[in-house]
Amino acid sequence: MNTLEIILISVSLSMDNMAVAAAIGSSDKKYTFAQIAKVAAAFAFAGIVCMIIGWICGVELRNIIASWDHWAAFLILCYIGVKMLKEASAKIKKIPQCVKTQALPLKTIITLALATNIDVFAAGVSLALYEVLLIKVLAVLTVFITSATAAGFSLGQKLGGKFGVAVEFIGGFILIALGNKILLESIL
């Protein structure tokens, strides 16, 4: 897997973070740089933890499923992509109202950080099966989750969260395309 593919996966996985941050940012509350940095750091840390745990699980499974690992990577990435598309579709039907708060409580930040990075765990399993260098993935993923979260806050404050759903659709399509690419490279 080349660097561009790692970047595309990281961008896709960071879309949930961006969408949630845009929804938070779309409230009437103006968040300070420190508040945005705190949420972005929490989201990135959760992404790192989920990727490492997924990676460890994938390494343990690698020897067991070595002959069909490309199918596992394909199915996991496509599953995450389709899940993102379904979640984005559901958000179009019912866009929740953001709660106006002075600052996000730590419990809320942790819950959102874990919820937005569950897909990172599954991607970690998939990437371990594909034998990608973990430190490279973590570095790229951290940059994109942090950037996407901060950008989401900014976009949410400027645009009222209108584009969060579109971003999730794009991320879902990218993951599905990468899953198909991995499968095609392995069987052709």
Secondary structure, 3 states (H helix, E strand, C coil): CCHHHHHHHHHHHCHHHHHHHHHHHCCCCCCCHHHHHHHHHHHHHHHHHHHHHHHHHHHHHHCCCHHHHHHHHHHHHHHHHHHHHHHHHHHHHCCCCCCCCCCCCHHHHHHHHHHHCHHHHHHHHHHHHCCCCHHHHHHHHHHHHHHHHHHHHHHHHHHCCCCHHHHHHHHHHHHHHHHHHHHHHHHC
